[in-house]
Amino acid sequence: MQKNEQVIQKTPVKTYSVKEVAGLYNISSKTLKKWLTPFEKEIGERRGYFYYPKQVKIIFEKLGLPETHI
């Protein structure tokens, strides 16, 4: 591996707050809401400020997997 290469990790599917999901995609919570509007029925209703693992999996399927760089 070269020095300049970045290691890419998959983001785990777990419970995330709205702010955390937005952070994974480097967008604001408001932008996330706009992106998820077409998929509201499939994702289901949030409970409080959290998306549960089943919902997070659907979000990742619809928006693509966010990748974290180390």
N, C-alpha and C positions, 0 to 999 in steps of 0.2 A: 504494500500500500504506500502511495506517495504521501508526502507531508501535507500537501494542499487538498487532498481528498477529504470529504466529510463523510462521517459515518451516519447512515440514515436508520432510524429506528421506527418501527410501526407503533402507532398510538394505540394503547390498550382500550378495549371496550369496557367501560365501567360507568358508574354514575358521575355525571358532570353537571355543574351549574351552567346556566345560560352564558354567563360571562366566560367560563372556562372553555366551552365549546367555541364561542366566538374567538377566544384567544388562540385556540388550536389552528384556526384558519387566518389568524392575523387580521380580523375584521372587528367592527363594533357590534354590539348586541343588536342595534337597530338594523344593521345590514344583514345580520344572521336571520332576523325575523323575516325580512323581505325574501331572502333566499329560500327559507323554509315554508313560506306561505303556500306554494303549489302542492306541498306534500303534507299539509296539516292532518288530513284524514288518515294517511298511512302512518304517520309518526304517532298520532294520538295526543291526548291532552297532557300537558305538563302538570306535575303536582308541585305546587310552590315554584321554586326557582330551579328545579332540577329535571334533567332528562335521565331516565333510568337506562340500564344497559341495552335493553331491547330497542328503545327509542334511539339510542346513540348508534347502534348498529344500522338502523334504517337511515339515519342522517349520513353516516359514512358511506352507505351504499348510494345514496342520492347525490351527495356532493363530492364524493371521492374521499379517499383516505388522506387525512392531514399527516404530514411527516414532520418529525422533529429532527433537527440537525444537532449533532454534538460537535 
